[in-house]
Amino acid sequence: MAMAGEDGIKLEKSWKGPLAGEFAAPYMAELRAFLLAERANGKRIFPAGSLWFHALDATPLDEVRVVILGQDPYHGPGQAHGLCFSVRPGVRPPPSLVNIYKEMESDLGIARARHGHLEHWAKQGVLLLNSVLTVEQHQAASHRGKGWEQFTDAIVRLVAEKEQPVVFMLWGSYAQKKAAFVQSVEQGGRHLVLKAPHPSPLSAHNGFFGCRHFSKANAFLEEQGRAPIDWALPAEA
């Protein structure tokens, strides 16, 4: 099984050098061995290997303006493609993403998209990063604790070290704990850290709705002399 730095998968160049130490670390060899064993046992892993690092390939480190953190890839066939909360074209938007669209509509007046493909955001500098980058089919959270979390912690750390201000949208306690070390402007740092409950149907009514993170993010970016995000998605994915 190829991973970045080996034949088969090439990591976007702005990430490749800074993450080289992670790929050389023992935990990554253990993760690779785990994934090889899973496949050898006939288990289906999502997304496809070529898409494990799609969030990085779609959003170069030097272009990151916003970070949205998820947990695990979707575990149904044909859904996951390496961007958190996003699904492939032709797949109905999952419930959490529907709630994200509802908040965008309330906050910015943007009509809800009929698809769930968020590539348009990623291409503008929105890093859509899951904490765990693979999952077994129909087995939610099956690859947690295998090493991906350490790797994605390193990614968040690289973004937090950027000199340019970045917006961190942290939805739910999991995301908030993962990025707890990020220094916000309120703490004397340079980044805007926005926190709200997860957009899941189980928690969205507890404060995600009405958080206005999308307009707050754009206002901050413009204050910092950075271009705002065009959150409106194309009519067709």
N, C-alpha and C positions, 0 to 999 in steps of 0.2 A: 504494500500500500504506500503510495507516494504521498509525501507531505511537502510543504514549501521548502525550497532549497534542494529538492530532489527532482529527478525527471518526472514529469506528469503534472505537477502543480507549480505554478509560478506566482509568487506573491508580488503585489504591486510594489514598485521600487521604493516608494517613500516609507513603507512599513518594513521592507525586507531587512535592511541593515539594523534598525533599532530592535527588531525582534529576533535577530540571529541567535542571541544568547538563549532565548527561550526554546528555540528549536533544537539547540544543542544540549539542553538540560536533561537530566535523567527522567524527570517526570514525563517529558514528551516522548521519550523512548517507551516508557511504560504505557502511555496512552496509545501509541501506535500499535504496540503488541496487543493491547486489549481490543482495539478495533479490528485488527487482523484476525484474532481469535473469534470475534463475533461473526465476521463474514465467513470464516471457515466452518462455523457451526450452522451456516445457512440462514442467518438472521439478516433481515433487510434493514439498512441504515439510511436515514434521511438527514439532510438532503444528500444528493449525489456528491461524491468526493470532490468533483471539480467546483462545487459550490460551497464547500466548508468555509472558505475565506472570502466569500463574495462581498460581505460587508466592507472588508478592507479594500478589495479590488475596485469596488464601486465608489468608494470615498477615500481618496488619498489622505494621508496624515496632514499634509500641509493645507488641505482644503476643508478640514473639519470645522464646522461652525456650530453644529448642534449635535448632542449625543442623546439618543434614546436607548435605554437598556431594557432588554427582555430577559427571559429565563431560558427556555428550551425551544428548539425548533418544533413546529407542528409535526405530529406523528402519523398523520394520515397520508396515504399515497397521493402524490401529485400536488401537495400543498407547499412544503418548505422549499425555499430556494436561497437561503443564506442571509436574509434580512429579517430582523425581528418584526413581528406583527404583520408582515407582508406575506401574501400568497401569490402563487403563479397566476398569470392571466387565465381567465375562464373559471377560476375557483371563487365561489361565493365568499365575500368578506366574513371572517369569523366574528363572534359576538363582541369581543374586546375591541376589534377594529371598527365595528359598527358604532360603538360608543365613542371611540376617538373621532369618528366622522361627525357624530352628533355634537360633540363639544366644539369641533372646528366650525360647524354651521352656526352654533350659538355665539361663538367668539368672533368669528370673522365673516359670517354670512356666506360661507362657501357651501354650495349644494353638495350633498353627500354623493360620493362616487359610487358607481354601480359595481366596480371591481375592487380588488384588494391588493393591487400591485403597486408597491411604494418606491419603485425604482426612480421615479421623478424626484423624490426627496433625496435619495442617496446621491444622485448625480449633482445635487446642489450643495453638498457638504453636510448632510444629515447622516451621521453614523448610526446605523440601525443594528446594534450589536446585541446578540444573545450572549448570556453568560456561559452557556454550554452550546457547543456548535454542532452536535450530532445527537441522534436519538434512534432507538429501535422502533420499528413500525408498531403502532398501536400500544406502545409501552411508554407512557409519559414519564419523564424524569429518569429514564433508564440509564442514561450516561452521566448522571450527576456524580461528583466525587471521583472522577476518573482522571482529572488533570486539566480539563478545559477551563475550569474556573481560574486556575493559576495563570493560564495563558491570557485570558480575557482581562484579568486584573492588570496584567502588564500593559495591555492595550489602553485601558482607562487611565493608567498612570502616565503613559506617553502623551495622551491628549491633555491631561491636567498640567503637564509640564510645559505645554505650548505657551509661548509669550503672548500670542494673540488671544483675546478673550473668547471663551466658548460658552454656550448655554448647555447645561446638563438638565434634561427632563427626567426626573426620577419618579416613576409611578409605582407605588407599592413599596412595602417594607424591604423586599428582597433587593430591589434596585437601589434603595436608599442606603442599605448597609454596604452594598458592593462599592458604592462611590462615596462612602462616608469620609474618606480622607481628602476629598476635593475641597480646596479652600474657596469659599464663596466671597463675593464682594462684601457681604456683611461681616465676614471674619477677617477682612483685610486682604483677601485674595483678589484675583482679577476675573474670575468666572461667575456667571449667574447660575445658581443652583435652584431649580424649581422642583418642589416636592408636592405630590398629591397621591391619594389612594390609587390603586390599580384600576384601569378601565374595565376590568371584568364585570359582568352583570352582578356578581356577588358584592362588589364594593364601589362601583362607579357612583352610586347615589350618596356615598359618604363623603364626597368632596372632590371627586374627579370632575363631575359636571359642575361647571362654574369656575374652574380653576384658571381659565383664560391663559393657559401656558403658551399658546401659539402667538397671540398678540404680544404677550410679555416678551417672548423670545425675540420677535422681530423688532420691538421697540429698543431692546437692549443692543441688538446687533447694529441698528442704525445709530444709536448713541455712541457706539464704539467705532463708527466709520466703516462698518462692514455691511455688505448687502443683505437685505432681509431674505427670508425663504419664501418662495412661491409655494404655498401649501396646497393650492388648488391642483388636483390631479387631472391629467388628460382624460377626455371622455372615454377613450379606449386604451386599455393597457398595452 
